[in-house]
């Protein structure tokens, strides 16, 4: 599983929502 910074940023944004 490759977690890229872009995906992480999107995940954090979704979690923030």
trRosetta pair geometry for C-beta under 8 A, 3 or more apart (Angstrom, degrees):
i j d omega theta_ij theta_ji phi_ij phi_ji
3 7 5.9 -127 -158 79 61 123
3 8 5.8 69 166 -62 103 100
4 7 4.7 93 56 8 81 100
4 8 6.9 -145 95 -6 42 88
5 8 5.5 -54 -145 37 32 114
5 9 6.2 37 154 -25 66 104
6 9 5.8 -52 -151 32 29 112
6 10 6.6 26 151 -17 63 104
7 10 5.7 -55 -150 37 34 109
7 11 6.2 34 151 -21 67 106
8 11 5.6 -54 -147 36 32 112
8 12 6.2 32 154 -20 66 105
9 12 5.8 -54 -149 35 29 110
9 13 6.4 30 151 -21 63 105
10 13 5.6 -53 -150 34 33 112
10 14 6.3 32 152 -19 66 105
11 14 5.7 -54 -148 37 32 110
11 15 6.2 31 152 -19 66 107
12 15 5.6 -54 -146 38 31 111
12 16 6.2 38 151 -28 65 103
13 16 5.5 -49 -148 30 31 115
13 17 6.8 35 149 -25 62 99
14 17 5.7 -48 -157 26 34 113
